[in-house]
């Protein structure tokens, strides 16, 4: 009984401003979904560029591959919280502010796109090369090979990769919230940690976990329906 009483005295749901919590949740979802769309586009383009220039003897292709690999490796390696600080001048120039959900977008996209690009490159390399050669033998253009062979054949891996990337982005939004980017991370830090309100921190954490679970469920369901090796 004493443990239960102690727990209830430590957490009070009445201390939660549910209007602010709902607004912060929408901000987190908006930041994640918007940045994830751009990450998917940029990541596929970068991954395709890496795939097409790998192993080429042409000097120009090798230069492009090296430059792209350098960009991907550098920005994939920088810790997110440091990247936010490094990109503050660029963020200010792009969105006009360094505070709020919009201010988090450049760092979210630049940090996650290289990560996803490597997944895309690996997904393309896992495709049976015989399928690509058959398409080329039938006279398929480069665009047809990309849109009718590479993307469809690798779609389960691409969706699985974007699911993992999306979950990482949710964690990044929480870190971005600590420096005023909004969302559940910002609410947990300001109204929870700094205000010594453990209930707000706990509720924000639970909601972030629920958002992660929803992303994972949607991703797993999509992969099952795309993967021809899985019996639906």
C-alpha positions in Angstrom: 0.0 0.0 0.0 2.8 2.4 0.9 4.5 1.8 -2.5 1.2 2.5 -4.4 0.7 5.6 -2.3 4.3 6.7 -2.9 3.8 6.3 -6.7 0.6 8.1 -6.8 2.1 11.0 -4.8 5.0 11.2 -7.3 2.8 11.3 -10.4 -0.4 13.3 -10.7 -2.2 13.4 -14.0 -3.9 16.6 -12.9 -0.5 18.3 -13.3 -0.7 17.7 -17.1 -1.9 20.4 -19.4 -3.5 18.1 -21.9 -4.0 20.9 -24.5 -0.3 21.6 -24.5 0.4 17.8 -24.6 -1.8 17.4 -27.6 -0.2 20.3 -29.4 3.2 19.0 -28.7 2.2 15.6 -30.0 1.0 17.0 -33.2 4.2 19.0 -33.6 6.3 15.9 -33.1 4.2 13.9 -35.7 4.4 16.9 -38.1 8.2 17.2 -37.8 8.6 13.5 -38.2 6.3 13.0 -41.2 7.4 16.1 -43.1 11.1 15.4 -42.6 10.6 11.7 -43.4 9.1 12.5 -46.8 12.0 14.6 -47.8 14.5 12.1 -46.3 12.9 9.4 -48.4 13.3 11.4 -51.6 16.8 12.6 -50.9 17.9 9.3 -49.5 16.7 7.4 -52.6 18.4 9.9 -54.9 21.7 9.6 -53.0 21.4 5.8 -52.7 20.7 5.5 -56.4 23.7 7.8 -57.2 26.0 5.6 -55.0 24.7 2.4 -56.6 25.0 3.7 -60.2 28.6 5.0 -59.7 30.0 2.1 -57.7 32.6 0.1 -59.5 32.7 2.4 -62.5 36.0 3.0 -64.3 34.9 6.4 -65.6 36.8 9.1 -63.8 33.8 11.3 -63.5 31.7 8.6 -62.0 34.4 7.7 -59.6 34.7 11.3 -58.5 30.9 11.6 -58.0 30.9 8.3 -56.0 33.7 9.5 -53.8 32.1 12.9 -53.2 28.7 11.4 -52.4 30.3 8.8 -50.1 32.1 11.6 -48.3 29.0 13.6 -47.8 27.0 10.6 -46.6 29.8 9.3 -44.3 30.4 12.7 -42.7 26.9 13.7 -42.0 25.9 10.2 -40.9 28.7 10.3 -38.3 28.1 13.7 -36.7 26.0 13.3 -33.5 22.6 14.9 -34.0 22.8 17.3 -31.1 26.1 18.7 -32.4 24.7 18.9 -36.0 21.8 21.0 -34.8 24.3 23.6 -33.4 26.5 23.5 -36.5 23.5 24.1 -38.8 22.1 27.0 -36.8 23.3 29.7 -39.3 21.9 27.6 -42.2 18.7 27.0 -40.4 18.3 30.7 -39.7 18.8 31.5 -43.4 16.4 28.8 -44.6 13.4 29.1 -42.2 14.1 32.5 -40.7 14.3 31.2 -37.1 16.2 28.8 -34.9 13.3 28.1 -32.5 10.1 26.0 -33.2 9.3 22.9 -35.2 10.3 24.4 -38.5 13.8 25.1 -37.2 14.3 21.4 -36.5 13.7 20.4 -40.1 17.1 21.1 -41.7 19.0 19.2 -39.1 16.5 16.3 -39.1 16.7 16.0 -42.9 20.5 16.4 -43.2 21.1 13.9 -40.4 18.7 11.2 -41.5 19.0 11.4 -45.3 22.6 10.0 -45.5 21.7 7.3 -43.0 18.8 6.2 -45.3 20.9 6.6 -48.4 23.2 3.8 -47.3 20.1 1.6 -46.7 18.9 2.4 -50.2 22.3 1.6 -51.7 22.4 -1.8 -49.9 18.8 -2.6 -51.0 19.7 -2.0 -54.6 22.8 -4.1 -54.4 20.8 -7.0 -52.9 18.7 -7.2 -56.1 19.5 -10.2 -58.3 21.8 -8.8 -60.9 20.4 -11.2 -63.5 17.1 -9.3 -63.3 18.8 -6.1 -64.2 20.8 -7.7 -67.0 17.6 -9.2 -68.4 15.9 -5.8 -68.5 18.9 -4.3 -70.2 18.9 -7.1 -72.8 15.3 -6.3 -73.6 16.3 -2.7 -74.4 15.0 -1.1 -71.2 16.2 2.5 -70.7 18.0 3.6 -67.5 14.7 5.3 -66.3 12.8 2.1 -67.0 15.3 0.0 -65.1 15.1 2.4 -62.1 11.3 2.6 -62.0 10.4 -0.9 -63.1 13.2 -3.0 -61.7 15.2 -1.3 -59.0 12.5 0.4 -57.0 9.8 -2.3 -57.2 12.3 -5.2 -56.5 13.8 -3.4 -53.5 10.5 -1.9 -52.2 10.3 -4.1 -49.1 13.8 -3.2 -48.0 13.2 0.5 -48.8 10.1 0.5 -46.7 11.8 -1.3 -43.9 14.6 1.2 -44.0 12.3 4.2 -44.0 10.5 2.7 -41.0 13.8 2.4 -39.0 14.7 6.0 -40.2 11.4 7.3 -39.1 11.8 5.9 -35.6 15.2 7.4 -35.4 13.7 10.8 -36.4 11.2 10.6 -33.6 14.1 10.3 -31.2 15.9 13.2 -33.0 12.8 15.4 -32.6 12.9 14.8 -28.8 16.6 15.8 -28.7 15.8 18.9 -30.9 13.1 19.9 -28.4 15.7 20.4 -25.7 17.0 23.5 -27.6 13.6 24.9 -28.4 12.4 23.0 -31.5 9.0 22.2 -30.0 7.3 18.9 -29.8 7.1 16.4 -27.0 10.9 16.7 -26.3 10.6 20.4 -25.7 7.5 19.9 -23.5 9.2 17.2 -21.4 12.2 19.3 -20.9 10.6 22.7 -20.1 7.3 21.7 -18.4 8.6 18.4 -17.1 12.3 18.4 -16.1 12.9 22.1 -15.5 9.6 22.5 -13.7 10.2 19.3 -11.6 7.0 17.9 -13.0 7.7 14.2 -13.3 4.2 13.5 -14.6 4.6 15.6 -17.7 7.9 13.9 -18.5 6.4 10.4 -18.0 3.3 11.2 -20.1 5.4 12.7 -22.9 7.6 9.6 -22.9 4.7 7.3 -23.1 3.2 9.2 -26.0 6.6 9.1 -27.9 6.6 5.3 -27.4 3.1 5.0 -28.7 4.1 7.1 -31.8 7.1 4.8 -32.3 4.9 1.7 -32.0 2.4 3.1 -34.6 5.2 3.8 -37.0 6.6 0.3 -36.6 3.2 -1.4 -37.0 2.5 0.6 -40.2 6.0 -0.2 -41.6 5.8 -3.9 -40.8 2.3 -4.1 -42.4 3.5 -2.4 -45.5 6.6 -4.7 -45.8 4.4 -7.8 -45.5 2.2 -6.7 -48.3 5.1 -5.7 -50.6 7.4 -8.7 -50.0 6.6 -11.4 -52.5 8.4 -14.0 -50.3 6.0 -13.5 -47.4 2.6 -15.3 -47.7 -0.1 -12.8 -46.7 
